[in-house]
Amino acid sequence: LILCNMANCSHKAKSFFGACQCIYLAFSNSTKRWHVLLDHIKGLTLKSLSNTRWESHIESIKAIKSQLSEIREALFKLAEITEDAKLSRDAETLATCELSSFEFILSLIIWHDVLNKINVVSKKLQSNDMRLDIAVKQLEGLVSFFEKYRENGFNLAIEEAKQIAIDMEIESTFHTKRQIRRKKHFDEPFDNDREQLS
């Protein structure tokens, strides 16, 4: 529940999971499109996201992360062969904007690490022979994982994302928004206080 609320509070998280669901929907709405996907991937197939089963999120992300380059090629192929103009545009946008974005790759790695750890603990907590003392240890281990991840997990995720970006020939930098500069008048002093406010 905490993870679900955390993801729903973050615009970037909602956008990321929305993109993952769009990738699945692009292929799943017809058998012809699904065969295009199967022609490109050899391992895990794409999974749909469920609002009630958060295990579906890790399954979906695992499939995308392990075959990112292949799924991108399948989207390009789908955009090329489909007769539906909207689907062609959506598939090309997903391939060029989402799957070719360093930020998306980094989000994929971070969410994979977080969801994978939570899923392991969640499965142990749901087992029939779970005892309270073991449950407490599992939760303490999860808190410890997050504390360590806060310290050095992000840097490790960036290194892994850079390696994937190099393999996919993607620029490993974050895109920054253009800063809007206010026009200065000739009698206005430099270093205006209003300019310093964000």
N, C-alpha and C positions, 0 to 999 in steps of 0.2 A: 504493500500500500504506500509506503514511503517513497519507493522508487517510482511508482505510478504517478504520485502527486508531484514529485520532483520533475519528472519528464514533462508533465502537463503544464508546469509553471514556466518552463523555459521555451522561448520561441525557437531557439536553435534546435533543441531536442525534438520539438513537434515537427519542425521542418525536416529534420534528418529522418525520423521514422515515417513521415509522410512520403519522402523520396523512396525509402525502402519499399513501402506499400505500392507506390506507383510503378516501381520496377516489376514487382510481382504481377500487378494488374495488366501491365502492358503485354505480358506473355500469356496470362492465364485465361483471358476472355475468349480464346478460340484454340482449337487443337492445332491449326496450321501454325499459329504463332508459337505455341508450346513446342512444336517440332523444330522451329528455328532455334529456340533456346537449347533444346536437347542436342542439336547438331554442333553446338559450340562448347557445351560443358560436358564434363565426364564424371564429375563427382556428385556433390549434393545438389538437389534441385531447390528452387526458390520456394519459400514458405510464406503464407499469408500471416499478417499480424493480427492478434486477437486482443481485444480490450480486457478480457477477463483472465486469459492465460498468458502470463508474462513469459512463460517458457517459450512461447512461439516467437518472441522477439529475439531470443538468443539463437534459435534455429534459423531464423531469417537472416540475421546478421552473419552467422557462421557461414552460411551458403554464399553470401555476397562477398565476404572477406576472402574466402579461400579461392574464389574464381572471379575476382574483380575484372581482370583484363578480358577474360572470355565473355563475361556478361556485357561488358562495354561493346565488344565486337558484335555480339548478338543483337544489341540495340541498334547499332549502325546498320546491320543487315536488315533488321526489321523495318527501319526507317526507309531503306532503299527499296524493298520489295512490296511494301503494303500499298494498297490503293486508297486507303483512308487517309485523307490529308491531315486530320487532327492527330491521329495516331502516329503518323510519320513525323510530325513536328514534335510531339511529346517524346517519342523515342529518341530523336536526335538531341533534344534538349537534355534529357536524362543522361545521354552518353557524353555530350560535350560540356555540360555545366556541372552536373552532379558527380558522375563517375570520373571526370577529369579534373576534379577540384581537390587540392591538397587538404582543404578544410574537411571535406567529406571523408577522405581517406583517414584523416586523424580521428574524426568522430567515430568512424567505423571501428578503429582499433580500441579507442577508449571505452566505447559502449560494449565491445566484445569482452574486454577484460573485466569490466564491472559486472555485466550480466552473467558471465560465465561463473564468476566467484559466487554471486548471489544464488545462482541456480543450483550449484553444488550444495550449498548450505540449506537451501530451501528443500531439496530432495531428502537430505538427511533429517530435517525437522519433520517431514511428512511421513517418515517410515513408521511402521507399526510398532517396532520395539524401541522407539526413541524414549530416553529417560531425561528428566529435567536437568540433571547435572551435565549431561552431554550437550543438551540444547544450549545451556548457558555458555559452555566452552566454545561451541560452534559460533555463537553470536559474538563472543569476545574475540575470536579469531577473525571474524568478519570486520569488526571495528578496527582491529589491528591492521588488517589488510588495507583498509581505507586510509588509515593514518600514514602507512608507508607509501601508499600510492600518491597521496597528496605531496609527499616529500620528493620522491624520485620517479613516480610512475608516469607523469606527464612528459618528462624528458626522454624516458625510454620509449614512450608511445610516439614521440616526434621522430626519434631515430628510426623506428620501425616504419613509420609513415614515409619518411624520406627515402628509405630503401625501396618501398613499393612504388613510390613516385618515380624513382630512377628507372626501375624495371619497366614501368608503363610509359616512360618518356614524358612525364608530366613535370611542370615547374613546381618545385617544392617550396613555395612561398605563399603567404597569405595575401589575398587581395585586399587592399585598403581602399576605403572610400575617399573620393576626392574631397579635400577640405574646401569649404565655402568661405571665401574671404569677403569681408565687408569693405565696401568702397570707402576710402579715407578722403576727407575734405582737406583743402589746403591749409585751413587754420586749426586743424585738429592736432592735439599733441600726440606724439608717439606713446606707446605703452599705456594705452587707455585701460582703465579698470574693467570696462565692459568687455574688452577684447580677451581678457584673461579668464572670464567666466566661460564654462563649458555648458 
